[in-house]
Amino acid sequence: MTAIVKEKIQTKIDNLTEIYQGLQKLQSLKVGDLQKKLENVWAVSFGLVAGVEAMLDISQYILASRNVKIESQGSIPDELLKAEIITESFR
């Protein structure tokens, strides 16, 4: 893995950490808070989507460093399993 790829992965991990911390703050919202204020729903939704995207990006970098080509993001979990990067319980 090149230094550039490692730097990109670290940037994604840092971004994922920020997203996680933001979602932790939003965890205190009650269902009523979500129903009353659409911005709260958007914040939670954005955090979840951004977090998934960051994890998929990190996975793609790792798989590419092992010369695994990804046809679609839906195949990433299976490819991570085949490459023995994750176990079945994470798929």
C-alpha positions as CSV (number, residue, x, y, z in Angstrom):
1,M,0.0,0.0,0.0
2,T,1.4,3.3,-1.0
3,A,1.8,6.3,1.2
4,I,-0.8,8.2,-0.8
5,V,-3.3,5.4,-0.3
6,K,-2.5,5.2,3.4
7,E,-3.1,9.0,3.7
8,K,-6.4,8.7,1.9
9,I,-7.5,5.9,4.2
10,Q,-6.5,7.9,7.2
11,T,-8.4,10.9,6.0
12,K,-11.5,8.7,5.5
13,I,-11.0,7.2,9.0
14,D,-10.8,10.7,10.5
15,N,-14.0,11.7,8.6
16,L,-15.7,8.6,9.8
17,T,-14.7,9.4,13.4
18,E,-16.2,12.9,13.1
19,I,-19.4,11.4,11.6
20,Y,-19.6,8.9,14.5
21,Q,-19.2,11.6,17.1
22,G,-21.9,13.7,15.4
23,L,-24.3,10.7,15.4
24,Q,-23.5,10.1,19.0
25,K,-24.7,13.6,19.8
26,L,-27.9,13.1,17.8
27,Q,-28.5,9.8,19.6
28,S,-30.2,11.7,22.4
29,L,-33.0,12.9,20.1
30,K,-36.4,11.4,20.9
31,V,-38.8,10.2,18.2
32,G,-40.8,13.3,18.9
33,D,-37.8,15.5,18.2
34,L,-37.5,13.8,14.8
35,Q,-41.2,14.2,14.1
36,K,-41.2,17.9,15.0
37,K,-38.1,19.0,13.2
38,L,-37.3,17.7,9.7
39,E,-33.7,19.0,10.1
40,N,-33.1,16.5,12.8
41,V,-34.1,13.7,10.4
42,W,-31.8,15.1,7.7
43,A,-28.9,15.3,10.1
44,V,-29.3,11.7,11.2
45,S,-29.9,10.5,7.6
46,F,-26.9,12.4,6.3
47,G,-24.7,11.0,9.1
48,L,-25.7,7.5,8.3
49,V,-25.2,7.8,4.6
50,A,-21.9,9.6,5.0
51,G,-20.7,7.0,7.4
52,V,-21.6,4.1,5.0
53,E,-19.9,5.9,2.1
54,A,-16.7,6.4,4.1
55,M,-16.6,2.7,5.1
56,L,-17.2,1.7,1.5
57,D,-14.4,4.0,0.3
58,I,-12.0,2.6,2.9
59,S,-12.9,-0.9,1.9
60,Q,-12.3,-0.1,-1.8
61,Y,-8.9,1.3,-1.0
62,I,-8.0,-1.8,1.0
63,L,-9.3,-4.2,-1.7
64,A,-7.5,-2.3,-4.5
65,S,-4.3,-2.5,-2.6
66,R,-4.8,-6.3,-2.8
67,N,-5.6,-6.1,-6.5
68,V,-9.2,-6.9,-6.0
69,K,-11.5,-5.1,-8.6
70,I,-14.9,-4.1,-7.4
71,E,-17.8,-4.2,-9.9
72,S,-20.3,-2.6,-7.6
73,Q,-20.5,-1.4,-4.0
74,G,-22.9,-4.2,-3.2
75,S,-20.1,-6.7,-3.8
76,I,-17.7,-5.1,-1.3
77,P,-18.8,-7.2,1.7
78,D,-18.4,-10.5,-0.2
79,E,-15.0,-9.4,-1.5
80,L,-13.8,-8.4,2.0
81,L,-14.9,-11.8,3.2
82,K,-13.1,-13.6,0.3
83,A,-9.9,-11.6,1.0
84,E,-10.2,-12.6,4.7
85,I,-10.4,-9.0,5.8
86,I,-13.6,-9.5,7.6
87,T,-15.4,-12.6,9.0
88,E,-18.8,-13.8,8.1
89,S,-20.3,-12.1,11.2
90,F,-19.5,-8.7,9.7
91,R,-21.0,-9.4,6.3
